[in-house]
Amino acid sequence: MEESLEDRITTIERALGIDECTDAKAKDFDVAALQARLSKLGLDRVMKIPLAKLKKLKNLTNKPPTQSLSERLTTIEFCESLIRQRAELLKEFDERLELSCILFPVVLKTDKIGLVPQQEQELDAIQKDIEKGLEEWKKYTMELDTFKAEYFSVIGALRERLEEIECVISQAEKENEA
């Protein structure tokens, strides 16, 4: 009886995700093969978890339960309301999903997912063109600012020279009148 109860509790804990003991083996976490398969399917962007973190999964070990039977039962009882709430939410989600499929049939075009890497390259090329255009615009703007500054200094110099000439003409007219 004790053994079957232990097995049932372990099964419930696994379903809840609260078991301390895992059945996962290091061979179940062949990260390189998984990433190669995703790349082959054109789904490179799906798995963004760094490889170093994924390789840590290989270090999983099987540990025996450290909690007593009564503590484990208390944990399950504590999670009972959460289980019921999740079951209701799943039921509601399923109903809404069926309703939305009837009202708004959606067709997922998986062939478009495979185009993501190609489109990413195209977007990178467009971004480089934009950055190049921005640099040219900045260069042109700086040249224009330099021209404007030189233009105003030439106008200022011409104004000063014109004022000097007007003074000389005024003096010459005064001398001619006198």
C-alpha positions in Angstrom: 0.0 0.0 0.0 2.8 2.4 1.0 4.6 1.7 -2.3 1.6 2.3 -4.5 0.8 5.5 -2.6 4.3 6.7 -3.1 4.0 6.0 -6.8 0.7 7.8 -7.0 2.1 10.8 -5.2 5.1 10.9 -7.5 2.8 10.8 -10.5 0.8 13.7 -9.2 3.9 15.7 -8.4 5.2 15.1 -11.9 1.9 16.3 -13.3 2.1 19.4 -11.2 5.7 20.0 -12.0 6.8 19.9 -8.3 8.7 16.7 -8.3 12.3 16.9 -7.1 13.2 13.7 -8.9 13.5 13.8 -12.7 13.5 11.0 -15.2 15.4 13.2 -17.7 18.7 11.6 -18.9 21.6 13.5 -20.3 21.0 11.8 -23.7 17.6 13.5 -23.8 19.3 16.8 -24.1 21.3 16.6 -27.3 21.3 20.3 -27.9 23.4 20.3 -31.0 21.1 17.9 -32.8 18.1 19.9 -31.8 19.6 23.1 -33.0 20.7 21.5 -36.3 17.1 20.1 -36.8 15.6 23.6 -36.2 18.1 25.2 -38.6 17.2 22.6 -41.2 13.6 23.4 -40.9 14.3 27.1 -41.2 13.3 27.8 -37.5 16.6 29.3 -36.3 14.9 32.1 -34.5 12.8 29.8 -32.4 15.5 28.7 -30.1 17.2 31.8 -28.7 18.5 30.2 -25.4 22.3 30.4 -25.3 24.0 27.1 -25.9 25.9 27.3 -22.6 22.7 27.3 -20.7 21.3 24.5 -22.7 24.4 22.4 -22.1 23.9 22.8 -18.4 20.8 20.6 -18.8 23.0 17.7 -19.4 24.2 17.9 -15.8 20.8 16.8 -14.4 21.0 14.1 -11.8 18.4 11.9 -10.3 17.9 12.7 -6.7 15.7 10.8 -4.3 12.8 12.8 -2.7 14.0 14.7 0.3 10.5 15.5 1.7 8.6 13.2 3.9 5.4 11.6 2.7 3.2 14.0 4.8 5.1 17.0 3.5 4.6 15.8 -0.1 0.8 15.3 0.5 0.5 18.7 2.0 2.2 20.2 -1.1 -0.3 18.4 -3.3 -3.3 19.5 -1.2 -2.0 23.1 -1.3 -1.9 22.9 -5.1 -5.4 21.4 -5.4 -7.1 24.8 -5.9 -4.4 25.7 -8.4 -5.0 22.5 -10.3 -8.8 23.1 -10.5 -8.2 26.7 -11.6 -5.9 25.6 -14.3 -8.3 23.0 -15.5 -11.1 25.6 -15.7 -8.8 28.0 -17.6 -7.8 25.2 -20.0 -11.5 24.4 -20.6 -12.3 28.0 -21.2 -9.3 28.4 -23.5 -10.4 25.3 -25.5 -14.0 26.6 -25.8 -12.7 30.0 -27.0 -10.3 28.4 -29.4 -13.1 26.3 -31.0 -15.3 29.4 -31.2 -12.5 31.5 -32.8 -11.7 28.8 -35.3 -15.3 28.7 -36.3 -15.6 32.5 -36.6 -12.1 33.3 -37.9 -10.4 30.4 -39.5 -6.7 31.0 -39.5 -4.3 29.3 -41.7 -0.7 29.3 -40.5 1.6 29.5 -43.4 4.6 27.6 -42.2 6.5 28.2 -45.4 6.7 31.9 -44.4 8.6 31.0 -41.3 11.4 29.5 -43.4 11.8 32.8 -45.2 12.7 34.6 -42.0 16.5 34.2 -42.3 16.4 35.4 -45.9 14.2 38.4 -45.0 16.5 39.1 -42.1 19.5 39.3 -44.5 17.5 41.6 -46.8 16.6 43.9 -43.8 20.3 44.0 -42.8 21.2 45.1 -46.4 18.4 47.8 -46.3 19.7 48.9 -42.9 23.2 49.3 -44.3 21.9 51.3 -47.2 20.0 53.6 -44.8 23.1 54.0 -42.6 25.2 54.8 -45.7 22.6 57.4 -46.8 22.6 58.8 -43.3 26.4 59.2 -43.4 26.2 60.9 -46.8 23.4 63.2 -45.5 25.6 64.1 -42.5 28.6 64.8 -44.7 26.4 67.0 -47.0 24.9 68.8 -44.1 28.4 69.5 -42.6 29.5 70.8 -46.0 26.4 73.0 -46.3 27.1 74.4 -42.7 30.7 75.1 -43.7 29.5 76.9 -46.9 26.9 78.9 -44.9 29.5 80.0 -42.4 32.0 81.0 -45.2 29.2 82.8 -47.1 28.2 84.9 -44.1 31.8 85.8 -43.4 32.3 86.9 -47.0 29.0 88.9 -46.8 30.3 90.5 -43.6 33.6 91.3 -45.1 31.9 92.8 -48.2 29.6 94.9 -45.9 32.7 96.2 -44.1 34.4 97.0 -47.3 31.3 98.7 -48.7 31.0 100.8 -45.5 34.7 101.8 -46.0 34.1 102.8 -49.6 31.0 104.8 -48.6 33.1 106.6 -46.0 35.8 107.4 -48.6 33.1 108.6 -51.1 31.5 110.8 -48.4 34.9 112.3 -47.6 35.7 112.9 -51.3 32.3 114.6 -51.8 32.9 116.8 -48.8 36.3 117.7 -50.1 34.9 118.5 -53.5 32.2 120.7 -52.0 34.7 122.6 -50.0 
